[in-house]
Amino acid sequence: MKLPSHITIRDGHLHIGSHDCVTLTAKYGTPLYVTSEDRICEHFTAYQSALSRRYAKVQVLFAAKANGNLAVMRALARLGAGADVFSSGELALALEAGMPASKLLFNGSSKTPADLALAVKHGVKVSLDSLDELHQLDAIAANAGKVAEISFRVNPALEVPTHPKIATGLATSKFGIPHEQIPAAYKEALACKNVKPVGIHCHIGSQILDVVPFARAAEVMVRIAKEISDIGVKLEFLDLGGGLGIPYHHDTDPAPTPEDYAAAVMPVFLEGIEKAGITPSLWVEPGRFLVADSTVLLTRVNSTKAAHKRFANVDAGFNLLIRPAMYDSYHEIIVANRADAPHTTEYTITGPICETGDILAADRKLPELAAGDLIAVLDAGAYGYAMSSQYNGRPRCPEILIHGKEETLMRRPETLADLTSAMVHPPWQR
C-alpha cells in the first residue's frame, strides 16, 4: 500500500515520523491516538501557499469540528490560521488556542441566543443561516450596544460526489439559504441597524475528491457577490468553505492537492471579482485535509476467533472512531508490530462495543493475527477523537502529539472517575 511520507516501516515496525508505534504503546498503552504536528503544518503551508501565490488576500480557516484538540489548534494558530467554528465551545477553543476573533467565522444552522450573544461579545463574524437568525442577531447586538458583522450562508444547490450525509450544498440540505433568495436576504440585512453584512459564505460538502464542484461553487458565489455588491453590500470576504478530501483508499482513490484545488478555483474567483469590481479576501475552510492523515489510532488485539469469518477483536471501537459505523468509511489497516509480514489471512476487525455494527474494517487481508498484536488504523485525525464518546462506560483513550523527535500527551487518558464526574446525586437518593 502507498504510504504518506511521514508514515514508514522500519525493522518490521510502523513509524509515524521518527517514532516507533510499538514503543509509543509500550509507554502510553492502547488504545492510543498519535498525531504528527509536523504533518499538519506541512498541509497548512501547502494550502496557504497554493492560494496566496495566486491572490494576496487569503485567509485559511481551520474547520475546528474536524479536530478540536487545543494543541492542534495552537499549532495552526501559530501559522496564521483562523477557524470555522460551529458552537460556543469551538469558539472558546479557537480563542484559547490564540486565534484572533477577526479570523473566526461562527457557522451553523441552529445557533442558540447564547451562541449569538457570545459571538457579539467577542466580535466574531457570524454566518447566518436564515432571516429568522438575522433578526435575532440584530436584536441581541442592539441589546449589547454593538454592531455584528455577518455573512449569509448560500445553498448553491450543487450535486457533489461524496457521502449523502456530508453533502451540504444540495438543494435539499438543511444548510444555508437558497441561492436565488440571497440578494433579498442581503437587502433585509442592509435595513437592520445592528448588523453589518461584510461577507458571503458557502460550503458544499466534505471528502470531495474532484475539484470541479469547487469551481462550480465559486462560479455561483462570484455571480451572487456581484449582485449583492450592486445593491450596496461592501464585501470584505468571500468564503468558499472546505471539503477537499483525502485518499482513504491509498492505492485507488484520487488525491487532489491544494495546488489542484487552486488551479481549478482561483481563475473563476479572480475573473468573477474583477467583473464585480471588488477585491474581497478569499476565505477557505479546510479541515479533514489538514489533519486526517496526521494521525494513527493504535489498538491492541484482545482475541481472535473463526466463525462464519475470521474476527480480530481489538480494544478500540466506534466509541473512539465512529466513521466506519456511521458512514461505512474505509480506513487502511496495518499490523504495526509486524508491518512487513506477508498478508495471508482475511480478517474483520471488530471493537469491544455491544453493537453488531462495531466494525473498524471488514474483510482485510492481513498477517496471521494473535492476541497482543498491534493494529494501526490510518488517517484517523479528522472526525476521530472529535466524534468519540463514553458509550458502554468506556473512558476515552489518550492522545499524544509528536514533533520532530519529541512526543508528549496532548490529552490525558480518561479514568473510570471521569464517567461520573459530571453526574449529580438526586437529593432523594442520598
N, C-alpha and C positions, 0 to 999 in steps of 0.2 A: 504494500500500500504506500502511496505517496504520503510523505510526512512534511509538515511545515518546517521551516529552517530551525526553529527553536526546539523541536522535538526530535530526539535522536535515540539510536540503540547502540549501547556500548557494553561490551563484555556480557551480552545477554540481558542487560537491564535497560529499561526505558529511562531516559533522562529528559527533563524539561529544563532548558538552559543548561547550566553545568551541574544540575542537581539530580542525583540518582533517586528515582522514585522509591526504590526499596529502602534506601537509607532514610528517606523522609518519613516513611510509615513506621520504621523501627523507632523513630523519635516521637512522632506525633500520634501514632495509631491510625486505625481506619474506622469508618470512612474518613476521607480527607480530601478537601478541595485544595489544589495547588495552582497558584496564579503567577504568571510572569509579568511583572510591571514593565520590563523592557519591551515585551511584545506589544502590550497596549500602547506604549509610547511610540513604537515604530508605526503602528497602524494610524494613530492620530496624525503623526507627522506626514505620512503619505497622503492622507485625506486633505489636510490643510494645504500641503504643497500643490497637489493636483489642481485645486480650485484657485488658490491665490496667485499662481503663475499666469492665470488667465484673466483674473479680475482682482483688484487690490482689496476691495471691501468685502471680506469673507469672515463669517463667524461660525465656527463649528460648535454646536451644542451637543453634548453627550445625552443620549436618551437614558435618563437615570433609572428607568424601570428595568433595564437590562441587567444592571448590577449595581446595587446601592451601597456597596461597601465603601466606607469613608476613605480607606487607603487608596482604592481605585480612583475615586473621585478627586482626591488630593493630587494624585499623580497627573491627572488630566488638567486640573485647575492650574498647575504649575506650568503647563504648556500653553495656557491661554484659553482653554475650553470653557464654555458656558454649559448650561444644561436645559433640556426639555424636561420639565417636572410635571407630575400628574397627580400630586397630592400635597397637602401641607407637610407631610413627613418628608417627601422628596425635596420640597423647597427648603426645609430646615437642614437636611443633609447637605444640599448644594452650598448653602451659605456657610455651614460649618466647615466644609471642605475648602473654603476660600474662594468660591466662585462669586464674583460681584453680582448684585441684583440686576445690574444693567445687562448682564449676559444670560439671564434666565427668562424662560417663557413658560407660564403656567397654562398647561393644556388640559383637556378633558371635557367630557360631555355632560358630567353631572357633578359640578362643584357645589359645595355647601356654602351658605353665607359666611361661615367661619373661614373657609378656604379663600374666598374673595377678599374678606377683611384682612387676612394675613398678607395676601399679595399687595393690597393697597398700603398696608403698614410699611412694608419693606420696599415699596416702589418697584415691584416686579410686574413686568408686562403680562397681560392676560390674553390668551387666545380664546375668544368667545365662541360658543357652540350654538347659540340660539339668541333670538331677540329677547326672550324672557330673561336670559342671563345678562344681556346688555343692560336692561333696566334695573335689575337687581344690583349690578355693579355700580351703576350710576348713582343709585340711592346710597349704597354703602360708602362710596367715595365722597359723596356730598356730606354725609354724616361725619366723616373723618376730616372734612375740610381739605380734601385733596382732589387731584385730577388723575384718574387712572389711564395709563397708556394701554391701548388694546389693538388686537388684530381680530379678524374673524377667520375661523377655520372653514376652508372651502371644501365641499364634497364635489370632486370633479367628475364623478360617475364614470370611472375608468375600470375596466376589467384588467386584472393583473394575474400573472402566473404564480400563485402561491396558495397555501392552505386557506380555505374559506374563512377560518376563524381569525386569521390575521390579515385578511384583505380589507383594509379600512377605507378605501376610496370608492367602493362600489356605490351605485345609486341607492341600494337597499341598506347600506351601512348605518349604524346608529350615530356615526361621527359626522360633524360638520353641517353646514348649510348648503343646500343645493346651489350649484354654481350660478344658475340663472337668477337666483334670488339675492346674490351677493351685492350687486350695486345698490339695491334698495336698502339692504341692511346697513351699508356704509352711509347712505343718506340719513337714515334714522340715527346712526351714531353721531353724525355731524351736528344733529339737532340737540344732542344731550349736553348738559352743562359740565358734567364732571367726568366725562370720558373723552379721550383724545385718540382717534384712530391713527396709528403710526405704522402699521404693518399688515401683511396678508400672509396666510398660512395654509398649508395643506400637508397631508401625509397619506400616501396611497396604500401602504401595507408594509409587511415585513418579510424577510427571507425571499427577496426577489432577485433572481439570477439572470435577468435580462435587463439591459439598460434602456431599452426602447420605451417602456412605460414611464420611466422618469422623464424622458424628453417630452413625451406626450403631456405629462402633468405640467411640465414647465411651459408648454405652449398655452395650456388653459390659464395658467397663473399670470403670464405676462399679458395675455389678452385682457383679463379682468383688471390687472394692475393699471393698464391704460384707461379702461373705462372709469375706474374709481378716481384716478388722478384727474381725469377730465371734469369730475364733479367737485374737485377741491380737496381731495384727500392727499396729504403730503406723506408719501410712503418713505419711511426710514429703513424698513427692511422687508424683504420678500423671503419667506421661509418655505423651502420645498420639502421639509420633513426628512425622514430617513428611509430605511428599508432595504439598503443594499445587502444582499445575502452572502453566505459563505458556503463552500463546498463540503457539506456534511458527508456526502459520499466522496471520499477523497479521490478516487480513481475515475469517477464518471461525471460528477457534477461540473458544470461550467463554473469558472471562478473569476467573475468580473472584478476588476480592481478600481480603486478611486480614479485612476487615470482613465479607464474606460468610461466610468460614470461622468467625469468632467468633459471628456471628448464628446459625449452624447448630449449633455445638458447645457454646457456653457454657450455653445453657439446659439441655441434657442433663447437662452436667458439674455445674452448680450444683444442680439438682434431685437428682441422684444422691448428691452428697456430703452434702447436707442430710439425705436419708433415712438415710445411713450414719452420720450424726453425726460426721463427720470434716471437717477443713479442711486437706488437703494442698496443697502448692504444685502448680500446674499447670505442667508442663514440655512444651515443643513443640520440634520439631527441623527447622525449615525449612532447606533447602539450596539447591536449584535456584531457588526463588522469590527468594531474597535476591541471588543472583549471576548468574543466567543472562543477563538482558538488559543487564547492566552492561558486557558485553564484545563486541567485534567481532574477528574474525580476518581480517586483511588479507593477501591473497595475490595475486601477480602472474601475469598470463597469459604463459606461455612461448611458446605457439604455438596456432594453431587448425587444424582440418582438417575436411573434409567427407568422410564415409564413408557408412555407412547412415544416419547422423545427423550433425549438426554438433557437434564437440567443441571445448571450450576447455580446454587443458591448463595447469594452474596449478602453482605451486611449493609448495603445501601439500596434503597428502593425509591418509589416515587415520592416518598416523604422528602427526599433530597434532590431528586431530578425527575420532575413530573412531565417533562416534554414528551417522552415516548408514550406515556399513558394518555396524555391529553391530546396530542397532535399526531400520534403514530410516527413520531420523529425518529430519525435514524442517527445514531452516533457510532463512530468507529470504536472498536474494542481491541485492546492489546493486552496480552498477558505480560504484565510489567516485569515479573521476575524471571521469565523465560521468553523474552521478546523475540529471540531469533530461532526458537524451536519450530519444527515443521507443524503445519496446520493439518491435523489428521482426523479430527473428530468434530461433529456438529453439535453445538450446544445452544440452548436458550438460557440466557442469563436472567435470573429472577431475583427479586428483592424479598425482604422479610415482612412485607406488609400484608395484612389479611384481606387481600383483594386479588381476584384472578388476573386482573389487568396489570399487576405489578411486575411488568416485564421491561427490563432495560434494553435488551437486544434479543431478537428471535433468530434462531436457526443460523448461527455463525460458525464457520469452520475455524477451530482454534486448536492449539496443542491439547493433548490429553490433560484434563484438569484434576486436581485433588484439593482437599481441604487445606487451606493455608496459602494457596496461590493468590497472587495479587493481580486484580483486574484494573486496567486503566480505561476509563470512559473519556474519550477525547471531546474537544470542542464544547466544554461544559461551562464556559464563563458567562454566557448570556442566558438569562431566564433559568438558571440553575438554582443556586442558593437563593436568589431573589424570589423564587416561587416555592420555596421549601416550607415545610410545616412540621408540627409535632404530632402528626397523626399516629395513632396506635400507641401514644405515650412514649414516643421516641425522641429524646433530646437530639438537637441538631449537632452536626459534626463541626470541627474547627475548619477555618480557612487559613492558609498560610500564603504569604507573599514572598516571591523571590526577586532579587535584583542583583545582577552580576553573580558574585559568589555568596551573597548574603541571603539569609532566609529568616523569616520571623512570623509569628502569629499575627494575623490581621483581624481575626475573630476567634475568641476562645471557644472551646467545646462547651456546649450546654451540659448541665447536670440534671439529675432527677429533681433537684430542688427547683430548677427553672420551670419545670412543668407546672408547679403550683404557686410560683412566686407572685402571680397576678391574681390569684383566686382569693376570695374573701369568704369567711365563715358566716353564714346567716345567723343572726342572733339566737334564733330558736333552736339551733343545733349545738349551741355551746353548753 
